[in-house]
């Protein structure tokens, strides 16, 4: 009799917790995928930066971002060409995968190594006296941010982080940045 009572109590507790979670965020429980576009990267740096995120549960997710640099005049960001960035996020909110988060990321990126340029004040141009080369390296880092979601599933997030290149030589970029303001959709 004690075993049956214990099993019945456990069953009722499990059902009430599941109903409580569903009432807390009913529109999110079945939506596990997000696609996003970093609008800050597109407007300020002439980057196409898209990402996909899979929601593991109400507190964590993993995803991948891809960035392609389109800026040919290299005024704002003179080194970023391409990056592929897998990430894992941990959310600290009572709601389903939203609010404040901390992210760990890895970044495979390529950039233009143009240490042989200097700015000529007389001609108002960069003068190159050596060969530019493209380097590909891997960095790991951490970001912090926040995510906001509408009832219809539209997402907005803001995040900022830093990473450090692993390996490389004396002409390598030591620190990489990750950040943006992204708009997306959860489905």
Residue frames as qw, qx, qy, qz and C-alpha x, y, z in Angstrom:
[[0.000, 0.884, 0.468, 0.000, 0.00, 0.00, 0.00],
 [0.313, -0.777, 0.104, 0.536, 2.86, 2.41, 0.79],
 [0.398, -0.115, 0.599, 0.685, 4.41, 1.77, -2.65],
 [0.184, 0.620, 0.666, 0.373, 1.14, 2.52, -4.43],
 [0.163, -0.926, -0.270, 0.205, 0.64, 5.71, -2.43],
 [0.398, -0.586, 0.315, 0.633, 4.21, 6.80, -3.14],
 [0.350, 0.149, 0.678, 0.629, 3.84, 6.10, -6.88],
 [0.069, 0.790, 0.583, 0.179, 0.52, 7.95, -7.00],
 [0.265, -0.880, -0.074, 0.388, 2.02, 10.95, -5.18],
 [0.415, -0.349, 0.486, 0.685, 5.02, 10.98, -7.54],
 [0.284, 0.423, 0.708, 0.488, 2.72, 10.79, -10.58],
 [0.038, -0.902, -0.429, 0.008, 0.53, 13.71, -9.37],
 [0.352, -0.753, 0.138, 0.538, 3.61, 15.83, -8.59],
 [0.414, -0.083, 0.602, 0.678, 5.07, 15.19, -12.04],
 [0.183, 0.642, 0.646, 0.370, 1.82, 16.16, -13.77],
 [0.157, -0.931, -0.271, 0.185, 1.45, 19.36, -11.74],
 [0.395, -0.576, 0.312, 0.644, 5.06, 20.44, -12.49],
 [0.350, 0.173, 0.674, 0.628, 4.55, 19.80, -16.21],
 [0.058, 0.802, 0.561, 0.197, 1.30, 21.80, -16.23],
 [0.300, -0.852, -0.076, 0.422, 2.95, 24.63, -14.31],
 [0.393, -0.327, 0.473, 0.718, 5.77, 24.85, -16.87],
 [0.248, 0.421, 0.702, 0.518, 3.31, 24.74, -19.77],
 [0.074, -0.897, -0.435, 0.030, 1.22, 27.55, -18.23],
 [0.400, -0.690, 0.097, 0.595, 4.36, 29.61, -17.65],
 [0.084, 0.555, -0.479, -0.675, 5.37, 29.67, -21.33],
 [0.740, 0.290, 0.586, -0.157, 2.86, 27.70, -23.43],
 [0.600, 0.776, -0.066, -0.184, 3.87, 29.26, -26.75],
 [0.101, 0.764, -0.636, -0.042, 7.52, 28.19, -26.32],
 [0.720, -0.290, 0.614, -0.141, 7.29, 24.57, -25.18],
 [0.837, 0.297, 0.448, 0.100, 7.14, 23.09, -28.70],
 [0.463, 0.873, -0.116, 0.098, 9.32, 25.66, -30.48],
 [0.819, -0.418, 0.201, 0.337, 12.92, 24.42, -30.47],
 [0.643, 0.227, 0.307, 0.665, 14.53, 26.18, -33.49],
 [0.008, 0.903, 0.106, -0.417, 15.61, 29.77, -34.14],
 [0.628, 0.360, 0.249, 0.643, 17.08, 31.52, -37.16],
 [0.213, -0.874, -0.151, 0.409, 18.58, 35.00, -36.78],
 [0.557, 0.600, 0.084, 0.568, 20.25, 37.81, -38.71],
 [0.468, -0.494, -0.189, 0.708, 22.72, 40.16, -37.01],
 [0.286, 0.882, 0.316, 0.200, 21.47, 43.56, -38.19],
 [0.304, -0.890, 0.203, 0.272, 24.29, 45.46, -36.46],
 [0.583, -0.256, 0.594, 0.491, 26.87, 43.52, -38.49],
 [0.472, 0.550, 0.579, 0.372, 24.97, 44.17, -41.73],
 [0.077, 0.968, 0.217, 0.103, 24.59, 47.91, -41.13],
 [0.311, -0.904, 0.252, 0.152, 27.85, 48.89, -39.42],
 [0.444, -0.526, 0.659, 0.303, 30.42, 46.42, -40.75],
 [0.622, 0.467, -0.397, -0.487, 28.98, 45.19, -44.07],
 [0.081, -0.207, 0.972, -0.073, 28.86, 41.61, -42.81],
 [0.754, -0.152, -0.379, -0.514, 26.27, 38.97, -43.52],
 [0.004, 0.253, -0.853, 0.456, 26.00, 37.22, -40.14],
 [0.752, -0.202, -0.284, -0.559, 23.31, 34.54, -39.81],
 [0.057, -0.291, 0.886, -0.356, 22.86, 31.95, -37.09],
 [0.721, -0.239, -0.527, -0.381, 20.80, 28.93, -36.16],
 [0.165, -0.359, 0.710, -0.583, 20.05, 27.94, -32.56],
 [0.631, -0.231, -0.703, -0.231, 18.53, 24.71, -31.25],
 [0.434, -0.539, 0.340, -0.637, 16.88, 24.91, -27.82],
 [0.356, 0.113, -0.914, 0.157, 17.85, 21.87, -25.76],
 [0.323, -0.564, -0.732, 0.204, 15.59, 22.75, -22.81],
 [0.111, -0.938, -0.301, -0.130, 14.34, 25.83, -20.97],
 [0.454, -0.833, 0.154, 0.278, 17.83, 26.72, -19.72],
 [0.401, -0.485, 0.583, 0.514, 20.26, 25.84, -22.53],
 [0.730, 0.652, 0.127, -0.160, 20.81, 25.77, -26.27],
 [0.522, -0.339, 0.500, 0.602, 23.50, 25.27, -28.86],
 [0.551, 0.791, 0.218, -0.154, 23.90, 26.73, -32.31],
 [0.629, -0.045, 0.349, 0.693, 26.19, 27.92, -35.04],
 [0.203, 0.891, 0.094, -0.394, 26.76, 31.29, -36.68],
 [0.684, 0.212, 0.375, 0.589, 28.30, 32.04, -40.07],
 [0.002, -0.882, -0.028, 0.470, 29.73, 35.42, -41.00],
 [0.660, 0.341, 0.345, 0.574, 30.93, 36.62, -44.40],
 [0.183, -0.660, -0.032, 0.728, 32.60, 40.03, -44.70],
 [0.530, 0.672, 0.450, 0.256, 31.57, 42.13, -47.72],
 [0.099, -0.958, 0.041, 0.267, 33.51, 45.32, -46.93],
 [0.808, 0.390, 0.084, 0.432, 36.00, 45.84, -49.75],
 [0.203, 0.827, -0.161, 0.499, 37.30, 49.25, -48.66],
 [0.730, -0.156, -0.513, 0.423, 38.25, 47.91, -45.19],
 [0.011, -0.630, 0.162, -0.760, 37.63, 51.21, -43.36],
 [0.643, -0.558, 0.142, -0.505, 35.79, 49.92, -40.30],
 [0.829, -0.326, 0.453, -0.030, 36.97, 46.33, -39.94],
 [0.394, 0.725, -0.496, -0.270, 40.03, 45.70, -42.03],
 [0.047, -0.405, 0.913, 0.007, 40.62, 42.06, -41.22],
 [0.569, 0.114, 0.737, -0.348, 37.42, 39.96, -40.92],
 [0.286, 0.224, -0.688, -0.628, 36.68, 37.85, -44.02],
 [0.726, -0.155, -0.556, -0.374, 34.80, 34.78, -42.75],
 [0.151, -0.312, 0.795, -0.498, 33.96, 33.00, -39.51],
 [0.687, -0.241, -0.615, -0.303, 32.12, 29.89, -38.44],
 [0.101, -0.387, 0.580, -0.710, 31.14, 30.05, -34.77],
 [0.598, -0.363, -0.704, -0.121, 29.58, 27.15, -32.84],
 [0.124, -0.412, 0.424, -0.797, 28.24, 28.16, -29.42],
 [0.441, -0.403, -0.796, 0.099, 26.55, 26.86, -26.28],
 [0.179, -0.490, 0.092, -0.848, 24.28, 29.12, -24.22],
 [0.323, -0.354, -0.802, 0.357, 23.01, 28.91, -20.67],
 [0.200, -0.604, -0.254, -0.729, 19.94, 31.04, -19.83],
 [0.226, -0.141, -0.682, 0.681, 19.23, 32.46, -16.37],
 [0.391, -0.114, -0.063, -0.911, 15.51, 33.20, -16.46],
 [0.473, 0.113, 0.756, -0.438, 12.26, 31.64, -15.30],
 [0.696, 0.538, 0.079, -0.468, 11.00, 31.67, -18.88],
 [0.902, 0.157, 0.365, 0.167, 11.81, 29.23, -21.67],
 [0.676, 0.083, 0.292, 0.671, 15.27, 30.03, -23.20],
 [0.159, 0.813, 0.194, 0.525, 15.08, 33.79, -22.93],
 [0.456, -0.890, 0.007, 0.021, 16.44, 36.61, -20.80],
 [0.114, -0.833, 0.540, 0.044, 20.06, 36.93, -19.64],
 [0.992, 0.102, 0.006, 0.070, 22.51, 34.33, -20.97],
 [0.285, -0.713, 0.584, 0.263, 26.18, 33.39, -20.90],
 [0.877, 0.468, -0.032, -0.107, 27.68, 31.81, -24.00],
 [0.523, -0.489, 0.589, 0.374, 30.83, 29.83, -24.63],
 [0.722, 0.662, 0.031, -0.200, 31.96, 29.82, -28.26],
 [0.636, -0.212, 0.502, 0.546, 34.62, 28.59, -30.63],
 [0.421, 0.832, 0.031, -0.360, 35.43, 30.57, -33.77],
 [0.668, 0.049, 0.494, 0.554, 37.11, 29.34, -36.92],
 [0.226, 0.920, 0.148, -0.285, 37.87, 32.57, -38.76],
 [0.674, 0.209, 0.255, 0.661, 39.90, 33.88, -41.62],
 [0.052, -0.942, -0.110, 0.313, 41.21, 37.40, -41.90],
 [0.614, 0.695, -0.067, 0.369, 43.50, 39.51, -44.03],
 [0.667, -0.551, 0.000, 0.502, 46.92, 39.97, -42.49],
 [0.462, 0.747, 0.119, 0.463, 48.07, 43.32, -43.81],
 [0.568, -0.708, -0.065, 0.415, 50.72, 44.46, -41.37],
 [0.554, -0.028, 0.308, 0.773, 52.70, 45.86, -44.28],
 [0.121, 0.751, 0.418, 0.496, 50.37, 48.86, -44.83],
 [0.283, -0.371, -0.333, 0.819, 50.69, 52.38, -43.55],
 [0.177, 0.864, 0.469, -0.048, 48.51, 55.47, -43.83],
 [0.431, 0.127, 0.161, 0.879, 49.90, 58.30, -45.96],
 [0.003, 0.689, 0.424, -0.587, 48.54, 61.65, -44.74],
 [0.000, 0.410, -0.351, -0.842, 49.55, 63.43, -47.94],
 [0.257, 0.006, -0.741, -0.620, 47.54, 61.20, -50.28],
 [0.614, -0.103, 0.346, -0.702, 44.90, 60.16, -47.70],
 [0.878, 0.164, -0.359, -0.270, 45.38, 56.50, -48.66],
 [0.803, -0.422, 0.418, 0.044, 46.78, 53.31, -47.26],
 [0.423, 0.693, -0.563, -0.155, 50.07, 52.44, -48.92],
 [0.967, -0.157, 0.197, -0.026, 51.06, 48.78, -49.22],
 [0.192, 0.770, -0.603, -0.081, 54.73, 47.84, -49.46],
 [0.188, -0.261, 0.945, -0.060, 54.41, 44.10, -48.98],
 [0.402, -0.134, -0.787, -0.448, 52.18, 41.17, -49.80],
 [0.600, -0.230, 0.317, -0.697, 48.87, 40.75, -48.01],
 [0.311, 0.046, -0.944, -0.100, 48.01, 37.23, -46.99],
 [0.699, -0.364, -0.139, -0.600, 44.90, 35.56, -45.59],
 [0.076, 0.253, -0.888, 0.376, 45.19, 33.63, -42.34],
 [0.725, -0.347, -0.403, -0.438, 42.79, 31.08, -40.86],
 [0.140, 0.263, -0.765, 0.571, 42.83, 30.48, -37.11],
 [0.544, -0.494, -0.658, -0.166, 40.68, 29.15, -34.26],
 [0.046, -0.368, 0.421, -0.828, 39.65, 31.08, -31.15],
 [0.405, -0.493, -0.767, 0.062, 37.64, 30.28, -28.03],
 [0.008, 0.253, -0.202, 0.946, 35.78, 32.80, -25.95],
 [0.091, -0.498, -0.786, 0.354, 32.82, 33.84, -23.84],
 [0.092, -0.363, -0.282, -0.883, 29.89, 36.20, -24.44],
 [0.053, 0.397, 0.713, -0.576, 27.06, 37.65, -22.39],
 [0.153, -0.139, -0.427, -0.880, 23.74, 38.93, -23.61],
 [0.388, 0.259, 0.613, -0.638, 19.98, 39.01, -23.42],
 [0.054, -0.166, -0.810, -0.559, 17.17, 37.61, -25.55],
 [0.393, 0.269, 0.382, -0.792, 13.60, 38.88, -25.84],
 [0.036, 0.160, 0.906, 0.390, 10.77, 36.97, -27.56],
 [0.457, -0.013, -0.032, -0.889, 7.32, 38.09, -28.67],
 [0.672, 0.080, 0.604, -0.420, 4.21, 35.94, -28.30],
 [0.786, 0.548, -0.034, -0.283, 4.30, 35.32, -32.06],
 [0.933, -0.051, 0.190, 0.301, 7.86, 33.93, -31.90],
 [0.460, 0.783, -0.121, 0.402, 9.90, 36.90, -33.14],
 [0.761, -0.455, -0.146, 0.439, 13.22, 37.26, -31.30],
 [0.209, 0.892, -0.211, 0.342, 15.58, 40.12, -30.54],
 [0.835, -0.427, -0.093, 0.334, 18.91, 39.61, -28.85],
 [0.169, 0.906, -0.315, 0.227, 21.91, 41.68, -27.96],
 [0.920, -0.313, 0.042, 0.231, 25.26, 40.12, -27.05],
 [0.222, 0.876, -0.400, 0.151, 28.93, 40.96, -26.69],
 [0.914, -0.349, 0.170, 0.120, 31.99, 38.78, -26.13],
 [0.130, 0.812, -0.561, -0.094, 35.71, 38.28, -26.52],
 [0.995, -0.010, 0.084, 0.061, 37.81, 35.32, -27.53],
 [0.245, -0.752, 0.555, 0.257, 41.48, 34.48, -27.77],
 [0.741, 0.497, -0.412, -0.184, 43.21, 32.84, -30.71],
 [0.858, -0.351, 0.366, 0.082, 44.85, 29.51, -30.06],
 [0.769, 0.088, 0.362, 0.520, 48.27, 29.10, -31.61],
 [0.322, 0.935, 0.107, 0.099, 49.29, 31.47, -34.36],
 [0.692, 0.115, -0.088, 0.707, 52.50, 33.39, -34.81],
 [0.281, -0.382, -0.224, 0.852, 53.70, 36.90, -33.97],
 [0.110, 0.006, -0.326, -0.939, 51.70, 38.47, -36.82],
 [0.222, -0.437, -0.852, -0.181, 48.43, 36.81, -35.74],
 [0.379, -0.545, -0.045, -0.746, 45.44, 38.62, -34.33],
 [0.144, 0.124, -0.856, 0.481, 45.43, 37.74, -30.61],
 [0.242, 0.318, 0.666, -0.630, 41.88, 38.72, -29.63],
 [0.091, -0.293, -0.694, -0.652, 38.63, 38.34, -31.56],
 [0.309, 0.089, 0.380, -0.867, 35.31, 39.98, -30.84],
 [0.109, -0.360, -0.878, -0.295, 31.78, 38.63, -31.09],
 [0.088, 0.400, 0.490, -0.769, 28.72, 40.77, -30.76],
 [0.065, -0.207, -0.596, -0.773, 25.62, 42.15, -32.31],
 [0.470, 0.221, 0.402, -0.755, 21.97, 42.93, -32.31],
 [0.023, -0.007, -0.917, -0.397, 20.05, 40.11, -33.95],
 [0.636, 0.136, 0.141, -0.746, 16.49, 39.76, -35.16],
 [0.118, 0.143, -0.960, -0.211, 15.03, 36.33, -35.73],
 [0.739, -0.129, -0.173, -0.638, 12.17, 33.88, -35.50],
 [0.258, -0.226, 0.901, -0.268, 11.55, 30.93, -33.20],
 [0.740, 0.100, -0.307, -0.591, 9.63, 27.98, -34.66]]
